[in-house]
Amino acid sequence: MSFSNSNNIKLLVVEDDAYMQAILEQYLSGTFEVEICSNGMAAFATLIKGNIPDLILTDLNTPLLNGMELIEQMKVSDFFKTIPIIILSSEESTTKKIECLNRGADDFMVKPFNPEELKARINVILRRTGKLSYQ
């Protein structure tokens, strides 16, 4: 699946649950271009093909290459290490959150989450990276 809108900001969503994919795509596609990958390996393949998003939202527990492994692969790459990453996970462990943040995630949200809060956190990161200005 490729970026599906004509907006400037591109999000790559890595989520294996079809229901959560639909929710994220429906909610975010009105504001951002959204591409959905059902596993980390497909997401990494998308990056290698040159489809570079402005931000990645990834579930922690995806098949083939999980969220933590995706972070590790991206952070060792000169091409992908600056792409911001938000983890979306049902994992509530403070230890797991800290581990993700220390390995390179920019934020961590526990499922279920408020979609407005998710959009606000995306906007904060995009403003910090210069991809979005204050409105």
CORBEL-V439457 format. One record per residue. N is the residue number from 0. BURIAL is I if it has 9 or more other C-alpha atoms within 8 Angstrom, else O. Layout:
N | BURIAL
N | BURIAL
//
This chain:
0 | O
1 | O
2 | O
3 | O
4 | O
5 | O
6 | O
7 | O
8 | I
9 | I
10 | I
11 | I
12 | I
13 | I
14 | I
15 | I
16 | O
17 | O
18 | O
19 | O
20 | I
21 | O
22 | O
23 | I
24 | I
25 | O
26 | O
27 | I
28 | I
29 | O
30 | O
31 | I
32 | I
33 | I
34 | I
35 | I
36 | I
37 | I
38 | I
39 | I
40 | I
41 | I
42 | I
43 | I
44 | O
45 | I
46 | I
47 | O
48 | O
49 | O
50 | O
51 | O
52 | I
53 | I
54 | I
55 | I
56 | I
57 | I
58 | I
59 | I
60 | O
61 | I
62 | I
63 | O
64 | I
65 | I
66 | I
67 | I
68 | O
69 | I
70 | I
71 | I
72 | O
73 | I
74 | I
75 | O
76 | O
77 | O
78 | O
79 | I
80 | I
81 | O
82 | I
83 | I
84 | I
85 | I
86 | I
87 | I
88 | I
89 | O
90 | O
91 | O
92 | O
93 | O
94 | O
95 | I
96 | I
97 | O
98 | O
99 | I
100 | I
101 | O
102 | I
103 | I
104 | I
105 | I
106 | I
107 | I
108 | I
109 | I
110 | O
111 | O
112 | O
113 | O
114 | O
115 | O
116 | O
117 | I
118 | I
119 | O
120 | I
121 | I
122 | I
123 | O
124 | I
125 | I
126 | I
127 | O
128 | O
129 | O
130 | I
131 | I
132 | O
133 | O
134 | O
//
